[in-house]
Amino acid sequence: MGREPASDTAAAARQARYGKLPERIRFADMAEEVEAAPRSGVNTYDPEGSWKNYSCLALDLGL
């Protein structure tokens, strides 16, 4: 019998903390539009730096 007020207090605390949903965030506020850097017409392939793009164990072992 002594536990009922404690659970009511706990229920009231939960209701105060979690009783309502947070405000809705619009999609426009979540998305950010950033202009991409312009691509040059020149082929910018760099064979020395191509290892940065991927890692493959078979290639690392020379297979």
WODAKA-V432195 format. One record per run of one state. SS is the DSSP state (helix for helix, strand for strand, loop for the rest). FROM is the first residue (numbers start at 1). LEN is the number of residues. If there is no record, write none. Layout:
ss=SS from=FROM len=LEN
ss=SS from=FROM len=LEN
This chain:
ss=loop from=1 len=3
ss=helix from=4 len=15
ss=loop from=19 len=8
ss=helix from=27 len=4
ss=loop from=31 len=19
ss=helix from=50 len=3
ss=loop from=53 len=4
ss=helix from=57 len=4
ss=loop from=61 len=3
